[in-house]
């Protein structure tokens, strides 16, 4: 019987405190066909006892203790060799540290990449650093890959310039490629050399999800420390040679002299690669030393740093302006692409219309001048939108909207509804009720509608349209975030007040997928431009009531994927936003709140574990009564899974906005918390309360300072009898509302 296709080698040495969490994160992977080979390099703490205790419960673990201390390089090599001895038919291999933490979907995501892309030799995810206590640091996610680059020389040069060995070495690689690359050679910084040799074997692919949490103990890298850790039994003389020189020598010897990769890489090519590495790595090391010198200098002479910052900003401005010459030199080349010509025409036409509208009236000229000022896009633009509303009465916008919808209805073409690229809260609270009204009012026909949204939101539209396209099935998450952020930058915020180039590109992708040549588009701007009058207190509530239809969402089946959840539970998702900022008080309060709730009722966390927007989820951790389902979510299903969980929950509790609006649409009571009332829009609060009464499902918004009321409610529910002082009418009312 053949072994599993994946084998993980874990070199161990004196990390007993963090080891249990590491082993549990590996053993709870959703992809279970792997073997974990743990090689203990004579640890002096309880490492061996911990691994043996886990091995007694899980047959996938193999524990080996070295007869004597080998050092880091030889222990990593032995972990690779022993892993393949136990699984000689394994296709994929990964090293695992003894102190990091992995997401349950880590291995599944990497295996899928290697299975689907034979040209990729190493797959790895985005990662976040965590401190010694397990808290996330502020370090941004590092991104790099060489997918799609077939030229070996280009891959080699780009890997030398941009890769981060520490963030890639724990990825999942092909066994044959790692073996040909020499595993870990006996040099300083061996992981960088291994990755450089792997770049000659194939491409690197990065999964655009945070699936690995790298425990960070601070900037402890030093060549002296490596000499002690790599060569515990005596350091050879070549260990004192600069690392880039020893790397270039090893490459030249293996590729150019011994011709280990011939005939694929000839001796002449190997010699050239060795000399190229010497030049590139030497320059990289010089820049690193210069940076270290600069940091040390500024720590000692702090008065020099402001001068350096000013000089650097002037240099960057000159460099930015000089790019205009390069852009003009490429102008004719850019126009050679039909797609780029089309985009250019669309962009110029749209900008011309926009400028023409802005030129009407002296007030528009003033608004245009103010918008051109720096630092005005993030906070001031919403205020400027309110000023624009004063120039045009709401009645005119209603007439324009209805005329556009009549034209869409009269055409016999398929109708693309969307694409929806804005917040989940606005989609649930305004866009879907507006569509419900429009479909009924103008009789579009369900068979003509093609709804375009993201994250598996198609189940929200099942009673409106027969067709649905998910944006994440049309492009990668990385490409979506880049294009959407460009759209935000151009528009000043993420509201879809007018169609953007990104919207047009998505419509073109939908047309291409479905084989359509001519379509009508019902864009969210029709709703945004109308309802902004109400949001900014320029129109009455009747403007919203006349153009929306609120109804419960179509029923959602619990599904086999959620069969493991308790029969009754509370759905919870807290994330940070301006109305609920990331502060120590908010974190402490939410953590205590979730733990208190879990003592009375099972809690299911709705955190998706995906980086799809600018919100950071709060993770209270795993404890008694807390269930995580992020391993069930993918970019194309996260909203679908969250909706199914909310639809079958007894209550939803979380940050006000977004998913808190979804509960009443499924008849589920919801509680939304906030801490900065000044960041709330009163119009949205009013609509949410009206929604609660309309659908007969409570939606309660609470300041965090009022959470004590909920704790008092918990105490009342824990009692065996009702409060004696409450009159019968109050008791009945409290029972019915709960």
C-alpha positions in Angstrom: 0.0 0.0 0.0 1.5 3.4 -1.1 1.9 6.1 1.5 0.4 9.6 1.5 1.5 12.0 -1.3 2.7 14.7 1.2 5.4 14.4 3.8 6.3 17.1 6.3 9.7 17.1 8.0 9.9 19.0 11.3 13.4 19.7 12.7 13.1 20.1 16.5 15.3 21.8 19.0 14.3 23.3 22.4 10.9 24.9 21.6 8.8 22.8 24.0 6.7 25.8 25.1 5.4 26.5 21.6 5.5 22.9 20.3 2.0 21.7 21.3 0.3 24.6 19.5 2.4 23.9 16.4 1.6 20.2 16.4 -2.1 20.8 16.8 -2.2 23.3 14.0 -0.6 20.7 11.7 -2.7 17.7 12.8 -5.9 19.6 12.3 -5.3 20.3 8.6 -8.3 19.9 6.4 -6.0 17.9 4.0 -5.2 14.8 6.1 -3.2 12.7 3.6 0.3 13.4 5.0 3.0 12.1 7.3 4.8 14.2 9.9 8.4 13.2 10.6 9.8 14.9 13.7 13.6 14.9 14.0 14.8 16.0 17.5 18.3 17.3 17.5 19.1 16.4 21.1 16.7 18.9 22.7 17.4 19.4 26.4 13.8 20.4 27.3 10.5 18.4 27.1 10.4 18.3 23.3 10.7 14.6 23.0 8.0 13.8 25.6 5.5 16.2 23.9 6.0 14.7 20.5 5.7 11.1 21.8 2.5 12.0 23.6 1.0 13.2 20.3 2.4 10.3 18.3 0.6 7.9 20.6 -2.7 9.4 19.6 -2.0 10.1 15.9 -0.3 7.4 13.7 0.7 10.0 11.1 3.5 11.2 13.5 7.0 9.6 13.4 9.5 10.7 16.1 13.2 10.3 15.7 15.9 11.5 18.1 19.4 12.1 16.7 22.1 10.1 18.6 24.2 13.3 18.9 23.8 17.0 18.1 24.0 17.6 14.3 23.3 21.3 14.0 20.7 23.0 12.0 21.8 22.3 8.5 22.4 18.6 9.0 19.2 18.2 11.0 17.2 19.8 8.2 18.9 17.5 5.7 18.2 14.5 7.9 14.5 15.5 8.3 14.3 15.5 4.4 16.1 12.1 4.1 14.1 10.4 6.9 10.8 11.8 5.5 11.5 10.1 2.2 12.6 6.9 3.8 9.3 6.6 5.5 7.4 7.8 2.4 9.6 7.0 -0.7 6.7 7.6 -3.1 5.8 11.1 -1.7 5.4 13.8 -4.3 5.5 16.9 -2.1 7.6 17.9 0.9 7.6 20.8 3.4 9.7 21.7 6.3 7.8 22.7 9.4 9.3 24.7 12.3 8.7 23.8 15.9 7.2 27.1 17.0 5.0 28.5 14.2 1.2 28.0 13.6 -0.6 27.0 10.5 -4.1 27.7 9.3 -6.3 24.5 8.9 -6.5 25.2 5.2 -2.8 25.7 4.7 -1.9 22.3 3.3 -5.0 21.9 1.2 -4.4 25.3 -0.6 -0.7 24.5 -1.4 -1.5 20.9 -2.6 -4.1 22.4 -4.9 -1.7 24.8 -6.4 0.9 22.1 -7.1 -1.7 19.7 -8.5 -3.1 22.3 -10.9 0.2 23.9 -12.0 2.9 21.4 -12.9 5.3 24.3 -13.8 5.3 25.4 -10.1 8.0 23.8 -7.9 7.2 25.7 -4.7 3.9 27.0 -3.3 3.6 29.1 -0.1 1.0 31.3 1.4 0.9 34.9 2.7 1.8 35.0 6.4 1.5 37.2 9.4 4.0 37.6 12.2 3.0 36.7 15.7 4.9 37.6 18.9 6.1 35.2 21.5 2.6 35.4 23.2 0.8 34.7 20.0 -0.4 38.3 19.2 -0.3 39.6 15.7 2.3 42.2 14.9 1.9 45.2 12.7 4.2 43.8 10.0 2.6 43.9 6.6 2.2 40.7 4.6 5.1 40.1 2.2 4.2 39.2 -1.4 6.3 37.7 -4.1 5.9 35.0 -6.8 7.3 34.1 -10.3 4.2 32.5 -11.7 4.0 32.8 -15.4 7.7 33.5 -15.9 9.2 30.8 -18.1 12.6 32.5 -18.7 15.1 30.9 -16.3 17.3 34.0 -16.3 14.4 36.3 -15.5 13.2 34.1 -12.6 16.8 33.8 -11.3 17.3 37.6 -11.3 13.9 38.4 -9.8 14.3 35.8 -7.1 17.7 37.3 -6.2 16.2 40.8 -6.0 12.8 40.3 -4.4 12.4 37.0 -2.5 12.4 36.6 1.3 13.9 33.3 2.1 12.4 33.1 5.6 8.9 33.6 4.2 9.3 30.9 1.5 11.4 28.1 2.9 8.4 26.6 4.8 6.4 26.3 1.6 5.4 23.0 -0.1 7.8 21.9 -2.8 8.1 19.1 -5.3 10.4 16.4 -3.9 12.4 15.8 -7.1 13.1 19.6 -7.5 14.3 19.9 -3.9 16.6 16.9 -4.3 18.1 18.3 -7.5 18.6 21.7 -5.8 20.8 20.1 -3.2 18.5 20.4 -0.1 20.5 22.4 2.4 24.1 22.9 1.4 26.7 23.5 4.1 26.9 27.3 3.8 25.7 30.3 5.7 22.2 31.5 4.8 21.5 28.0 3.2 17.8 28.7 2.7 18.5 31.5 0.2 20.8 29.3 -1.8 18.3 26.5 -1.9 15.6 28.8 -3.2 17.9 30.3 -5.8 18.6 26.8 -7.1 14.8 26.0 -7.0 14.2 29.1 -9.2 16.1 27.2 -11.9 13.8 24.3 -11.6 10.5 26.1 -12.0 8.1 28.8 -10.8 7.2 30.0 -7.3 3.5 30.5 -6.6 2.0 32.4 -3.6 -1.5 31.7 -2.3 -3.1 35.1 -1.7 -4.4 34.1 1.8 -2.9 34.4 5.2 -2.4 30.7 6.1 0.8 30.7 8.1 1.5 32.6 11.4 5.3 33.0 11.8 6.4 33.4 15.4 8.8 36.2 15.6 11.2 36.7 18.5 12.7 39.9 17.2 15.6 40.7 14.8 17.9 37.9 16.0 19.5 37.1 12.6 23.3 37.3 12.7 26.0 35.4 10.8 27.8 34.7 14.1 24.6 33.0 15.5 24.3 30.9 12.3 27.9 29.7 12.7 27.1 28.4 16.2 23.7 26.9 15.2 24.9 25.3 11.9 28.2 23.9 13.0 28.0 22.9 16.7 30.9 20.6 16.4 33.4 23.1 15.1 33.2 25.8 12.4 35.1 25.2 9.2 37.2 28.0 7.7 34.8 28.6 4.8 32.1 29.5 7.3 33.9 32.9 7.7 33.8 33.6 4.0 31.1 36.2 3.0 27.9 34.2 2.4 27.4 35.5 -1.2 30.9 34.4 -2.1 30.3 30.9 -0.8 26.9 30.8 -2.5 28.4 31.8 -5.9 31.2 29.3 -5.4 28.8 26.5 -4.7 26.7 27.4 -7.7 29.7 27.6 -10.0 31.0 24.3 -8.7 27.7 22.4 -8.9 26.4 23.8 -12.2 29.5 24.9 -14.1 32.2 22.3 -13.0 30.3 19.2 -12.0 27.3 19.9 -14.4 24.8 18.5 -12.0 21.8 19.9 -14.0 23.2 18.9 -17.5 21.9 18.9 -20.1 19.2 21.2 -19.0 21.7 23.7 -17.7 25.0 23.4 -19.5 28.4 24.1 -17.9 28.7 27.4 -19.7 25.3 28.5 -18.4 26.2 27.3 -14.9 29.4 29.4 -14.9 27.5 32.5 -16.0 24.8 31.9 -13.3 27.5 31.6 -10.7 29.2 34.9 -11.7 25.8 36.6 -12.0 24.9 35.5 -8.5 28.2 36.8 -7.2 27.4 40.3 -8.6 23.7 40.4 -7.6 24.2 39.0 -4.1 27.2 41.2 -3.5 25.2 44.3 -4.4 22.3 43.1 -2.2 24.6 42.5 0.7 26.1 46.0 0.3 22.6 47.6 0.4 21.7 45.6 3.5 24.9 46.7 5.2 24.2 50.3 4.2 20.7 50.1 5.6 22.0 48.7 8.8 24.6 51.5 9.1 21.9 54.1 8.4 19.6 52.7 11.1 22.4 52.6 13.6 23.5 56.1 12.7 20.0 57.5 13.2 19.7 55.8 16.6 22.9 57.6 17.7 22.4 60.9 15.9 18.7 61.5 15.9 19.0 65.0 14.5 20.1 63.6 11.1 16.9 61.7 10.4 14.6 64.6 9.5 17.3 65.9 7.1 17.5 62.5 5.5 13.7 62.2 5.2 13.5 65.6 3.4 16.4 64.7 1.0 14.8 61.3 0.2 11.4 62.9 -0.5 12.9 65.4 -2.9 14.8 62.6 -4.7 11.6 60.5 -5.0 9.7 63.5 -6.4 12.4 64.1 -9.0 12.4 60.4 -9.9 8.6 60.4 -10.2 8.6 63.4 -12.6 11.3 61.8 -14.7 9.0 58.9 -15.4 7.0 61.1 -17.7 9.7 60.8 -20.3 9.7 57.0 -20.0 5.9 56.9 -20.3 5.9 59.1 -23.4 8.5 56.9 -24.9 6.2 53.9 -24.5 3.0 55.7 -25.8 3.0 54.3 -29.3 3.8 50.8 -28.0 0.9 50.9 -25.5 -1.6 51.9 -28.3 -0.7 48.8 -30.2 -3.0 46.7 -28.1 -6.7 46.7 -29.0 -7.6 46.1 -25.4 -5.5 49.0 -24.2 -7.0 51.2 -27.0 -10.5 50.3 -25.8 -9.6 51.1 -22.2 -8.1 54.4 -23.2 -11.1 55.4 -25.1 -13.4 54.5 -22.2 -11.3 56.3 -19.7 -11.0 59.5 -21.8 -14.7 59.5 -22.6 -15.7 59.0 -19.0 -13.3 61.6 -17.8 -14.6 64.1 -20.4 -18.2 63.5 -19.3 -17.2 63.9 -15.7 -15.3 67.2 -16.4 -18.2 68.5 -18.4 -20.7 67.9 -15.6 -18.3 69.5 -13.1 -18.0 72.6 -15.3 -21.7 73.5 -14.8 -22.1 76.4 -12.5 -19.5 78.3 -10.4 -20.0 75.9 -7.5 -18.7 73.0 -9.6 -15.5 75.0 -10.4 -14.9 75.6 -6.7 -15.6 71.9 -5.9 -13.1 70.9 -8.6 -10.4 73.1 -7.1 -10.9 71.8 -3.6 -10.8 68.2 -4.8 -7.4 68.8 -6.3 -5.9 69.6 -2.9 -3.8 66.8 -1.3 -5.1 64.7 1.5 -8.7 65.4 0.6 -9.8 62.1 -0.9 -10.1 60.0 2.3 -12.2 62.1 4.7 -13.4 65.2 2.9 -14.8 63.7 -0.3 -18.0 62.4 1.5 -18.6 66.0 2.7 -18.1 67.3 -0.8 -20.7 64.8 -2.1 -23.2 66.3 0.3 -22.4 69.8 -1.2 -23.0 68.4 -4.7 -26.5 67.3 -3.7 -27.5 70.9 -3.0 -27.0 71.7 -6.7 -29.6 69.2 -8.1 -33.0 68.5 -6.6 -33.8 64.8 -5.8 -36.8 64.8 -8.1 -34.5 65.2 -11.1 -32.4 62.2 -10.0 -35.6 60.1 -9.6 -36.6 60.9 -13.2 -33.2 60.0 -14.6 -33.1 56.7 -12.6 -36.6 55.6 -13.8 -35.8 56.6 -17.4 -32.7 54.5 -17.4 -34.5 51.5 -15.9 -37.3 51.8 -18.5 -34.7 51.7 -21.2 -33.1 48.5 -19.7 -36.5 46.9 -19.4 -37.6 47.7 -23.0 -34.4 46.2 -24.5 -34.5 42.5 -25.3 -30.9 42.0 -24.3 -29.6 40.1 -21.3 -29.2 42.4 -18.3 -26.0 42.3 -16.2 -26.9 43.5 -12.7 -23.8 45.0 -11.1 -21.0 44.3 -10.6 -21.3 44.9 -6.9 -17.9 45.9 -5.5 -18.8 47.9 -2.4 -19.5 46.9 1.2 -21.5 43.9 2.3 -23.7 46.2 4.5 -24.8 48.4 1.6 -25.5 45.4 -0.6 -27.8 43.8 2.0 -29.4 47.0 3.4 -30.0 49.0 0.1 -28.9 47.3 -3.1 -30.9 44.1 -2.9 -34.1 45.9 -1.6 -33.7 48.4 -4.5 -33.4 45.5 -7.0 -36.4 43.8 -5.5 -38.4 47.0 -6.1 -37.0 47.5 -9.6 -37.7 44.0 -10.8 -41.3 44.2 -9.6 -41.8 47.7 -10.9 -40.3 47.3 -14.4 -40.9 43.5 -14.9 -37.3 42.8 -16.0 -37.8 39.0 -16.1 -35.8 36.6 -14.0 -34.4 34.8 -17.0 -32.7 37.9 -18.4 -30.9 38.9 -15.2 -27.2 38.0 -14.6 -26.3 39.2 -11.1 -22.5 39.9 -10.6 -21.2 40.0 -7.0 -18.5 38.3 -5.0 -17.9 35.8 -2.2 -20.8 33.4 -3.0 -23.5 36.1 -2.5 -25.6 34.5 -5.3 -28.0 32.9 -2.7 -29.2 36.4 -1.7 -30.5 36.9 -5.3 -32.1 33.5 -6.0 -35.6 34.8 -6.0 -34.7 37.7 -8.3 -32.5 36.3 -11.0 -31.7 32.9 -12.5 -28.1 33.6 -13.3 -25.1 34.6 -11.1 -21.4 35.2 -11.7 -18.9 35.5 -9.0 -16.1 38.0 -9.4 -13.6 35.7 -7.8 -14.3 33.1 -10.4 -13.3 35.6 -13.0 -10.0 36.8 -11.5 -7.7 36.1 -8.6 -8.1 37.7 -5.2 -4.8 39.5 -5.7 -5.9 41.1 -9.0 -9.3 42.0 -7.5 -7.7 43.8 -4.6 -5.3 45.7 -6.8 -8.0 46.8 -9.3 -10.5 47.7 -6.6 -8.0 49.8 -4.6 -7.3 51.7 -7.8 -11.0 52.3 -8.2 -11.2 53.6 -4.6 -8.3 55.9 -5.3 -9.9 57.3 -8.5 -13.3 57.7 -6.9 -12.3 58.9 -3.5 -14.1 56.1 -1.7 -15.5 52.6 -2.4 -19.1 53.9 -3.2 -20.0 53.1 -6.8 -21.3 56.5 -7.7 -20.5 56.0 -11.4 -19.2 53.0 -13.5 -15.4 52.7 -13.4 -12.9 51.1 -15.8 -12.8 48.1 -13.4 -16.6 47.7 -13.6 -16.4 47.7 -17.4 -13.6 45.1 -17.4 -15.7 42.8 -15.2 -18.7 43.2 -17.5 -16.5 42.3 -20.5 -15.3 39.2 -18.6 -18.9 38.1 -17.9 -19.8 38.7 -21.6 -16.8 36.6 -22.7 -17.6 33.8 -20.3 -21.3 33.6 -21.4 -20.6 34.2 -25.1 -22.6 37.4 -25.1 -22.0 40.3 -27.6 -24.6 42.9 -26.5 -26.0 43.4 -23.0 -27.7 46.0 -20.9 -26.2 46.9 -17.6 -28.0 47.8 -14.4 -25.2 49.4 -12.4 -25.3 50.1 -8.7 -24.7 53.8 -9.4 -28.5 54.1 -10.2 -29.1 53.3 -6.5 -26.2 55.2 -5.0 -27.0 58.4 -6.8 -30.6 58.3 -5.7 -30.2 57.3 -2.0 -27.4 59.6 -1.3 -30.0 62.4 -0.9 -31.4 60.5 2.0 -28.1 59.4 3.5 -26.9 63.0 3.6 -30.2 64.4 5.0 -31.2 66.1 1.7 -34.3 63.9 1.2 -37.1 62.4 3.3 -37.5 58.8 4.3 -40.2 58.5 1.6 -37.5 58.6 -1.0 -36.2 55.3 0.4 -39.6 53.8 1.1 -40.9 54.4 -2.5 -37.9 52.7 -4.1 -37.2 49.7 -2.0 -38.9 46.5 -1.1 -37.7 44.7 2.1 -38.4 41.0 2.3 -36.8 37.9 3.9 -34.0 36.3 2.1 -34.6 32.9 0.4 -34.2 30.0 2.9 -30.7 28.5 3.1 -30.1 24.8 3.7 -27.7 24.0 6.5 -25.8 21.6 4.3 -23.4 18.7 5.0 -20.4 21.0 5.5 -22.1 22.5 8.6 -23.3 19.2 10.0 -20.6 19.2 12.7 -22.0 22.4 14.3 -24.2 22.3 17.4 -27.9 22.3 16.9 -28.2 25.6 18.7 -25.5 28.3 18.7 -24.7 32.0 18.5 -23.0 33.3 15.3 -20.3 35.8 16.1 -18.0 38.1 14.0 -16.2 41.1 15.4 -13.9 43.2 13.2 -12.4 46.6 13.4 -13.6 49.7 11.6 -13.9 53.5 12.3 -17.0 53.0 14.4 -15.3 50.2 16.3 -11.5 50.9 16.3 -8.8 48.5 17.2 -8.0 49.5 20.8 -6.9 47.5 23.8 -10.3 48.3 25.5 -12.3 47.0 22.6 -10.2 43.9 22.3 -10.5 43.1 26.0 -14.3 43.8 26.0 -14.9 41.6 22.9 -12.8 38.8 24.3 -14.6 38.8 27.6 -18.0 39.0 25.9 -17.3 36.0 23.6 -16.0 33.9 26.5 -19.1 34.8 28.6 -21.4 34.0 25.8 -19.6 30.7 25.1 -20.3 29.6 28.7 -24.1 29.8 28.1 -24.3 28.8 24.4 -22.0 27.4 21.8 -20.4 30.1 19.7 -19.6 29.8 16.0 -17.0 32.3 14.7 -17.6 33.7 11.2 -14.1 35.0 10.6 -13.3 34.0 7.0 -9.5 33.9 7.4 -9.3 35.6 4.0 -7.8 39.0 3.1 -10.6 40.3 0.9 -11.2 43.8 2.3 -9.6 46.4 4.5 -11.2 45.1 7.8 -9.2 43.2 10.3 -11.1 40.4 12.2 -10.8 40.0 15.9 -9.9 36.4 16.8 -10.7 35.5 20.4 -8.9 32.1 19.9 -10.1 28.6 20.4 -11.7 27.8 23.7 -14.4 25.7 25.3 -17.6 26.2 23.3 -16.0 28.2 20.5 -16.2 26.7 17.0 -14.2 28.0 13.9 -15.4 27.4 10.4 -12.8 29.4 8.4 -11.5 26.1 6.9 -14.9 25.8 5.1 -14.5 29.2 3.4 -12.9 30.1 0.1 -13.0 33.5 -1.8 -16.0 32.3 -3.8 -18.0 30.8 -0.9 -17.2 32.9 2.3 -20.5 34.9 2.2 -22.5 31.7 1.3 -21.1 29.8 4.4 -21.6 32.8 6.7 -25.2 33.2 5.5 -25.9 29.6 6.1 -24.5 29.8 9.7 -26.5 33.0 10.4 -29.7 31.6 9.0 -29.7 28.7 11.5 -28.3 30.6 14.5 -30.3 31.6 17.6 -28.7 35.0 17.5 -26.0 37.0 15.7 -23.5 39.2 17.7 -20.8 41.3 16.1 -19.6 44.7 15.0 -22.4 47.0 13.9 -22.7 47.0 10.1 -22.1 44.4 7.4 -23.3 41.0 8.6 -25.3 42.5 11.5 -27.8 43.6 8.9 -28.1 40.1 7.5 -29.7 38.5 10.6 -33.2 40.1 10.3 -33.4 39.0 6.7 -33.3 35.4 7.9 -35.5 36.1 11.0 -32.5 35.9 13.4 -32.1 38.5 16.2 -28.9 40.5 15.8 -26.8 42.7 18.2 -24.3 45.1 16.7 -21.7 46.9 18.8 -19.9 50.2 18.2 -17.7 52.5 20.3 -17.4 55.7 18.3 -20.8 57.1 17.7 -19.4 60.1 15.7 -18.4 57.6 13.0 -21.9 56.3 12.5 -24.3 57.6 9.9 -27.7 58.2 11.5 -29.6 57.4 8.3 -28.2 53.9 8.3 -29.2 53.4 12.0 -32.7 54.6 11.2 -33.0 52.2 8.2 -31.7 49.3 10.3 -34.3 49.9 13.0 -37.1 50.2 10.4 -35.9 47.0 8.9 -36.0 45.2 12.3 -39.7 46.2 12.7 -40.6 45.4 9.1 -39.2 41.9 9.2 -40.1 41.3 12.9 -36.6 40.3 13.9 -34.7 42.5 16.5 -31.6 44.3 15.3 -30.2 46.0 18.4 -27.3 48.5 18.2 -25.3 49.0 21.4 -22.5 51.2 22.5 -19.8 49.1 24.1 -20.5 51.0 27.3 -23.9 49.5 27.3 -22.7 45.9 27.2 -23.3 45.6 30.9 -27.0 45.5 30.0 -26.4 42.3 28.1 -24.4 40.8 31.0 -27.4 41.6 33.2 -29.6 39.9 30.7 -27.4 36.8 30.9 -27.7 36.7 34.7 -31.5 36.9 34.4 -31.6 34.1 31.9 -29.5 31.9 34.2 -32.1 32.1 36.9 -34.6 29.3 37.3 -37.5 31.7 38.0 -38.6 35.1 36.7 -37.7 38.3 38.5 -40.3 38.7 41.3 -40.6 42.4 41.0 -41.5 42.4 37.3 -45.2 42.8 36.6 -46.8 40.1 34.4 -47.1 42.4 31.4 -43.4 43.2 31.5 -42.5 39.6 31.9 -44.6 38.6 28.8 -43.1 41.4 26.8 -39.5 40.5 27.8 -40.2 36.8 26.9 -41.7 37.6 23.5 -38.8 40.0 22.6 -36.2 37.5 23.5 
